[in-house]
Amino acid sequence: MTLIHHSKEIFGEINIGGSKSESNRWLILQKLYPGIKTIHNLSDAQDTQLLKKALSKKRQLIDIHHAGTAMRFLTAYFAFQEDEVELTGSERMQERPIEPLVSALNKIGANIEYLKKEGFPPIKINGDKTDIEEIDVAANISSQYISALMLVAPTFPNGLRINFTTPLTSKPYIEMTKAQLESIGVEVNWLENGIKVYPLQRSACGEVVVESDWSSASYWFSIAAFSKECQISLKTYKKDSLQGDAKISKIFEENFGVRTYWHENAIILRKDYAFIPKDYIELDLNETPDIAQTIAVTCAGLQIKAKLTGLHTLKIKETDRLLALQNELKKCGVETIIDDDSIEITACNTVFQTPSIDTYNDHRMAMSFAPFALLHKIQINEPEVVEKSYPNYWRDLEKVGFNVLY
């Protein structure tokens, strides 16, 4: 697929689907606590639909494809459902570690075994009940392991104390899980090196509303930064967002001159044309790793040298995102240095041919590079990967004047 935008003027109103992160948590909670009757603005992302389908009926084999959140949350959910289930996924999913979660679940009474490679899906779960109330977990690999345990903990007779054996990564996602549990009546307390989730007798919440996805909004911030003129309205958002990626607003105002204005339940993005960007920026994205690709491409397009750190979790995502970023930015004339935790943009050179961006079965690779089409015609390979989180992305780009040529 080839993308280009001739005028570089972006005006329009975009309705972005519900947060994938919030939606996935609500689906597990609704299944565990039937008092939650209705979920409004549920995400239309493929990941969420796969999770919903997996929860909708009993089956012995569940294939969640590339959906990492679904794999983690379903592992914890089925561990205590007294069912026998096999969980599998794509080839890449079978390379993504799940050992810290499986080990923790087995220690508190679950019966989970690996069907191929030790420490990785596919797995076989023989669900059972538990009365154990304390567990130690490594917290620096994926916050989803912690959230998965938190979501099922209120069903235990005495709840669950989760002790962190390592520093916690992506804390905003744990805060999100905590807030959603508290909204249905679960008591959750931070500890010095962990978190305690208490049992819930009955849900006090009949219906919930999912905020639109800030990760999906991030690409529109990048579009605004590259535009000549813009006024982009994005719905539906909350000032008191549970999503860590809401920090994209402050990051883009301070570093790229994109200002966010609130009007009722919408945010409006405008470019500050008097803004003078720095020659070099450094950002710690430990709490917001999902917007790292968006920020890296924006820096590259604006020819800003940068170092983005706190990115160790990107190596176990849909692809090794740090390596993928380095490979594809090089096609755009951008030189980088990567290690296990960071990417540094060291030079930005002019490109005279159309870059052909590989997406590595990773939705965020496709969507983060697309705004580059405001500066230079670009080709996106396997564009259908956006179905994972933002199915309407290409149609929404067409609404604001992008030429999308298949």
JORA-V64882 format. One record per helix or strand of 2 or more residues. SS is the DSSP state (A for helix, B for strand). FROM is the first residue (numbers start at 1). LEN is the number of residues. If there is no record, write none. Layout:
ss from len
SS FROM LEN
SS FROM LEN
//
This chain:
ss from len
B 2 3
B 9 7
A 20 13
B 38 3
A 46 11
B 61 3
A 68 11
B 84 5
A 93 3
A 99 9
B 112 3
B 123 4
B 134 4
A 143 11
B 160 5
A 171 13
B 188 4
B 194 4
B 207 3
A 214 13
B 229 7
A 244 13
B 258 6
B 266 6
B 280 5
A 289 13
B 305 5
A 312 5
A 321 11
B 334 5
B 343 6
B 355 3
A 363 12
B 378 3
A 383 6
A 393 7
B 403 3
//
